[in-house]
Every structure is written in C-alpha cells, then in structure tokens.
C-alpha cells in the first residue's frame, strides 16, 4: 500500500484545512489536496491525502472510510495511478 489516499464523496463545503484536520486522527498528514474545476474553481467532490507512512495510510482507510465529514459519507481508498485514455 502507498501513503497516498483517494478521498471521494467530499462535500463542496470541505476545504483542504478541514480535510487535513479530519485525517490527522489517523496520523501525520503530509499533504491534503482537493481537486477543483479549472474554470469555476469549485470542488469536484474528491481529493487526495498523503500520510507520513504506509501504516498510517492503512489506519486511515480502516478507520475513516464510511465516516461522515461536513454531512457527506467519505470514500477512503488507496490512490491508484490515473488510467490513460486514448
């Protein structure tokens, strides 16, 4: 497992500081990024969190997947490389 996690089903009200704080329950967060639309700047409803170790990333998946943040039930999973589309 890698240290980088995919976070889905984010509320449009969630910001990166709130995401970082929420995931700090599972350990040290080295980065928290919410993906935004380039045109509107609005959240696309997903992001990525990087934990300081694989153990903390695994703990975050086990303890925070299905938990609620800002009124939405989160999907927390290991981040996978983007698939190339031709």
C-alpha positions as protocol buffer text, in pm:
chain_id: "A"
residue {
  index: 1
  type: UNK
  ca { x: 0 y: 0 z: 0 }
}
residue {
  index: 2
  type: UNK
  ca { x: 122 y: 352 z: -70 }
}
residue {
  index: 3
  type: UNK
  ca { x: 95 y: 656 z: 157 }
}
residue {
  index: 4
  type: UNK
  ca { x: -138 y: 839 z: -85 }
}
residue {
  index: 5
  type: UNK
  ca { x: -513 y: 803 z: -41 }
}
residue {
  index: 6
  type: UNK
  ca { x: -807 y: 884 z: -267 }
}
residue {
  index: 7
  type: UNK
  ca { x: -1089 y: 1062 z: -86 }
}
residue {
  index: 8
  type: UNK
  ca { x: -1426 y: 1055 z: -260 }
}
residue {
  index: 9
  type: UNK
  ca { x: -1773 y: 1193 z: -192 }
}
residue {
  index: 10
  type: UNK
  ca { x: -1640 y: 1516 z: -42 }
}
residue {
  index: 11
  type: UNK
  ca { x: -1883 y: 1792 z: 40 }
}
residue {
  index: 12
  type: UNK
  ca { x: -1843 y: 2108 z: -169 }
}
residue {
  index: 13
  type: UNK
  ca { x: -1807 y: 2285 z: 167 }
}
residue {
  index: 14
  type: UNK
  ca { x: -1498 y: 2086 z: 270 }
}
residue {
  index: 15
  type: UNK
  ca { x: -1168 y: 2272 z: 241 }
}
residue {
  index: 16
  type: UNK
  ca { x: -811 y: 2142 z: 248 }
}
residue {
  index: 17
  type: UNK
  ca { x: -753 y: 2253 z: 609 }
}
residue {
  index: 18
  type: UNK
  ca { x: -1064 y: 2066 z: 723 }
}
residue {
  index: 19
  type: UNK
  ca { x: -959 y: 1758 z: 529 }
}
residue {
  index: 20
  type: UNK
  ca { x: -609 y: 1769 z: 683 }
}
residue {
  index: 21
  type: UNK
  ca { x: -754 y: 1807 z: 1033 }
}
residue {
  index: 22
  type: UNK
  ca { x: -1000 y: 1519 z: 984 }
}
residue {
  index: 23
  type: UNK
  ca { x: -730 y: 1280 z: 861 }
}
residue {
  index: 24
  type: UNK
  ca { x: -489 y: 1377 z: 1139 }
}
residue {
  index: 25
  type: UNK
  ca { x: -697 y: 1138 z: 1358 }
}
residue {
  index: 26
  type: UNK
  ca { x: -517 y: 854 z: 1179 }
}
residue {
  index: 27
  type: UNK
  ca { x: -166 y: 1002 z: 1194 }
}
residue {
  index: 28
  type: UNK
  ca { x: 56 y: 1267 z: 1039 }
}
residue {
  index: 29
  type: UNK
  ca { x: -82 y: 1420 z: 720 }
}
residue {
  index: 30
  type: UNK
  ca { x: 194 y: 1534 z: 482 }
}
residue {
  index: 31
  type: UNK
  ca { x: -45 y: 1681 z: 222 }
}
residue {
  index: 32
  type: UNK
  ca { x: -416 y: 1728 z: 159 }
}
residue {
  index: 33
  type: UNK
  ca { x: -545 y: 1841 z: -181 }
}
residue {
  index: 34
  type: UNK
  ca { x: -899 y: 1889 z: -306 }
}
residue {
  index: 35
  type: UNK
  ca { x: -934 y: 1870 z: -684 }
}
residue {
  index: 36
  type: UNK
  ca { x: -1111 y: 2172 z: -829 }
}
residue {
  index: 37
  type: UNK
  ca { x: -1261 y: 2258 z: -1164 }
}
residue {
  index: 38
  type: UNK
  ca { x: -1020 y: 2476 z: -1363 }
}
residue {
  index: 39
  type: UNK
  ca { x: -1294 y: 2705 z: -1495 }
}
residue {
  index: 40
  type: UNK
  ca { x: -1514 y: 2759 z: -1189 }
}
residue {
  index: 41
  type: UNK
  ca { x: -1267 y: 2684 z: -910 }
}
residue {
  index: 42
  type: UNK
  ca { x: -1537 y: 2470 z: -745 }
}
residue {
  index: 43
  type: UNK
  ca { x: -1451 y: 2138 z: -581 }
}
residue {
  index: 44
  type: UNK
  ca { x: -1503 y: 1830 z: -797 }
}
residue {
  index: 45
  type: UNK
  ca { x: -1600 y: 1634 z: -484 }
}
residue {
  index: 46
  type: UNK
  ca { x: -1280 y: 1435 z: -445 }
}
residue {
  index: 47
  type: UNK
  ca { x: -923 y: 1481 z: -336 }
}
residue {
  index: 48
  type: UNK
  ca { x: -607 y: 1315 z: -212 }
}
residue {
  index: 49
  type: UNK
  ca { x: -443 y: 1289 z: 127 }
}
residue {
  index: 50
  type: UNK
  ca { x: -87 y: 1173 z: 179 }
}
residue {
  index: 51
  type: UNK
  ca { x: 3 y: 1023 z: 515 }
}
residue {
  index: 52
  type: UNK
  ca { x: 358 y: 1005 z: 654 }
}
residue {
  index: 53
  type: UNK
  ca { x: 371 y: 624 z: 649 }
}
residue {
  index: 54
  type: UNK
  ca { x: 202 y: 322 z: 495 }
}
residue {
  index: 55
  type: UNK
  ca { x: 83 y: 215 z: 841 }
}
residue {
  index: 56
  type: UNK
  ca { x: -93 y: 548 z: 894 }
}
residue {
  index: 57
  type: UNK
  ca { x: -245 y: 531 z: 545 }
}
residue {
  index: 58
  type: UNK
  ca { x: -378 y: 183 z: 618 }
}
residue {
  index: 59
  type: UNK
  ca { x: -516 y: 302 z: 952 }
}
residue {
  index: 60
  type: UNK
  ca { x: -689 y: 594 z: 778 }
}
residue {
  index: 61
  type: UNK
  ca { x: -859 y: 359 z: 529 }
}
residue {
  index: 62
  type: UNK
  ca { x: -969 y: 123 z: 806 }
}
residue {
  index: 63
  type: UNK
  ca { x: -1095 y: 390 z: 1047 }
}
residue {
  index: 64
  type: UNK
  ca { x: -1218 y: 676 z: 825 }
}
residue {
  index: 65
  type: UNK
  ca { x: -1375 y: 502 z: 524 }
}
residue {
  index: 66
  type: UNK
  ca { x: -1752 y: 544 z: 562 }
}
residue {
  index: 67
  type: UNK
  ca { x: -1720 y: 820 z: 823 }
}
residue {
  index: 68
  type: UNK
  ca { x: -1902 y: 1149 z: 784 }
}
residue {
  index: 69
  type: UNK
  ca { x: -1731 y: 1482 z: 715 }
}
residue {
  index: 70
  type: UNK
  ca { x: -1932 y: 1800 z: 653 }
}
residue {
  index: 71
  type: UNK
  ca { x: -2253 y: 1600 z: 605 }
}
residue {
  index: 72
  type: UNK
  ca { x: -2116 y: 1351 z: 348 }
}
residue {
  index: 73
  type: UNK
  ca { x: -2009 y: 989 z: 393 }
}
residue {
  index: 74
  type: UNK
  ca { x: -1649 y: 961 z: 273 }
}
residue {
  index: 75
  type: UNK
  ca { x: -1496 y: 701 z: 47 }
}
residue {
  index: 76
  type: UNK
  ca { x: -1134 y: 643 z: 152 }
}
residue {
  index: 77
  type: UNK
  ca { x: -915 y: 412 z: -54 }
}
residue {
  index: 78
  type: UNK
  ca { x: -559 y: 375 z: -173 }
}
residue {
  index: 79
  type: UNK
  ca { x: -489 y: 614 z: -460 }
}
residue {
  index: 80
  type: UNK
  ca { x: -429 y: 444 z: -793 }
}
residue {
  index: 81
  type: UNK
  ca { x: -241 y: 586 z: -1092 }
}
residue {
  index: 82
  type: UNK
  ca { x: -457 y: 764 z: -1346 }
}
residue {
  index: 83
  type: UNK
  ca { x: -551 y: 550 z: -1643 }
}
residue {
  index: 84
  type: UNK
  ca { x: -453 y: 687 z: -1979 }
}
residue {
  index: 85
  type: UNK
  ca { x: -736 y: 739 z: -2223 }
}
residue {
  index: 86
  type: UNK
  ca { x: -665 y: 738 z: -2591 }
}
